Amino acid sequence: MLLRHQHSIDTALRATLDRVASGSEVSALDAYYGQMRYHLGWVDSQLNPTNSNPGKLLRPTLLLLAYEAAGAWGLTDNTEASDTSYLQRALPAAVSVELTHNFTLIHDDIEDGDTERRHRPTMWTLWGVPQAINTGDGMFGLARFALWGVLENGVEGDIAARLGAVLDRTVLEIAEGQYLDISFERRGDISVSMYIDMIGRKTAALMRCSAEMGAMIGTRDTGTIERLGTFGQAIGVAFQVRDDLLGVWASAEELGKTRAGDVYRRKKSLPILHALEHANPRDLQTLQDIYQQEAEIKEEQVEQVLAIFERTRTRAYCQSFLQQHCDAAYEALNAVPHVSSTVSTRALGDMRAMVQFIEAAAH
Amino acid sequence: MLLRHQHSIDTALRATLDRVASGSEVSALDAYYGQMRYHLGWVDSQLNPTNSNPGKLLRPTLLLLAYEAAGAWGLTDNTEASDTSYLQRALPAAVSVELTHNFTLIHDDIEDGDTERRHRPTMWTLWGVPQAINTGDGMFGLARFALWGVLENGVEGDIAARLGAVLDRTVLEIAEGQYLDISFERRGDISVSMYIDMIGRKTAALMRCSAEMGAMIGTRDTGTIERLGTFGQAIGVAFQVRDDLLGVWASAEELGKTRAGDVYRRKKSLPILHALEHANPRDLQTLQDIYQQEAEIKEEQVEQVLAIFERTRTRAYCQSFLQQHCDAAYEALNAVPHVSSTVSTRALGDMRAMVQFIEAAAH
């Protein structure tokens, strides 16, 4: 379901990089844009072409689906199903949200000290922290610059300016979320509601922004834009909580995750925060001891934590939380004013399928 | 000359921060926006109000002067001289370029490992690298977000979108310049022309952008916009070369700089790059030995370097290079189509005074 737009997005992304990189006559900058291409999985660390995992392109796909659902543009009953030229109008924005997402990943990897992403060395481990900070900044600049391609593709100036404003507000929100996330690592008093607020900013905001921007390019109807934005926010939160659930209860087969991997890593995700709020005094002490000990966590301690999660009914809580957000997502989709076009209907169907995919983790 | 707009800019900057910081209901974020306020010199490291050096506000001042020179907006012959309400139209853009500049400083300090800026500890030394990277990103987001205030102040959507595009292209250019600057540190083969290209991006681009944005808000006449942009680029380069000159030949009284400070620091600025290209073989060897030695540079070695600069006529070269750019700046100002208003005439006069100030270093 998510594959339909991947080729268009990938082509537009590469064209965006090619345009700025070749626009520069300074050959010394080849290596600079090479770092961006490396991060995007197109070249290896020697800057030779390769095909590594390009990521899910989830945000730009969501943007294009929202654009289609909202009515797309320039489509007639006679448009051939194979004719995707109507996507041009929205593609610069799709490129923009994907580059925005990737700029945050480059900086997150430095901030978290992560040495690997998608099974490859992170940018800072190859080129050092100074260059990686700066190349991240450049990708942020490029993300913003790419957006203005919408002006060449028929989007009116006032809408383009509002797209910029939505994206910028979102980046500010993502940085707020990352501030909270970093500061939570040092604190022992994080509540469930603080965590939900944090993931709303750090993770869900860009999903909401993507859906909202796509809708804004497809229609001027504020009701449609708002509902698709609500949809994006809801699946953004749901997506993160699904990750949190799988981080504790996924079997090894599912998504290649280790069973209870997040417990081994003592990650402060939803399950542990819920358990800390609902454990009896004795279990609470056990959890605190295990999560604060200097030594690495042992397998028997992981079993202890999982047993406490049973007593606090943490898994059921997370599943029901996930289900609520999936329900909110369905509700938002159902409330999108009907546009009579096969493209819109198909896009709404694809978005429902996205929710179903996420929802599966609730069962 | 540069003081006239400082109060308006300072007020608008503080209002921008206040709006986003108070818009957030999460009190945990107070410390986050506190880091931004610290960097801007408004609070101390405990986040208590203070009045430290706020910086020169050069770029926003340039933006407002270009706006005035290009004809400002809504001014009539009856406008009182004390009525500065016409500035509102351009102030969000002025805030935007100042925050953009400051975001680059926050990241530069990390990348260069600098522990002090304006006689205070840099952000990363107080809050750590991860938070400082992220707060820099947030300030970048805020810089972009602030720009959209122009839409509320009467600027048309299509112009606002083009302002965004100019700013984004510029950020990309600044990051390119910083990439080159960082990579130059490790290389021994930097030519004068590579250096000029680098400062054009790293330093001059945002000055050109500021002048161009101001002009775009004041007029739709492309000739005026282009000429004011050229002015900004020219004084941007001149400003950096002035710094390079003072870094070597300033007396202790001038600007509080140490005599030959840049030689002590072995900074790869214009003088040394010029000397390396024009020294005789023996002097070249001496320069290379001194600039590559592990040990700290001694006073007598500094004298040796200065003597070589004499023989290569490096100071005269830098002065003439500076003068050329000042001449280009005057020429651009003279070519700005005449707008018959006292505000425009005054602004052009202020800009000429800026050039004279920079030019003084050429004599």
Interface residues (C-beta under 8 A of the other chain):
Chain A: V20 S24 V26 A28 L29 A31 Y32 T104 H107 I110 E111 D112 V129 P130 Q131 I133 N134 T135 D137 G138 F140 G141 L142 R144 F145 L147 W148 L151 E156 G157 D158 I159 A160 A161 R162 G164 A165 L167 D168 R169 V171 L172 I174 A175 E176 Q178 Y179 L180 I182 S183 M194 D197
Chain B: V20 S24 V26 A28 L29 A31 Y32 T104 H107 I110 E111 D112 V129 P130 Q131 I133 N134 T135 D137 G138 F140 G141 L142 R144 F145 L147 W148 L151 E156 G157 D158 I159 A160 A161 R162 G164 A165 L167 D168 R169 V171 L172 I174 A175 E176 Q178 Y179 L180 I182 S183 M194 D197
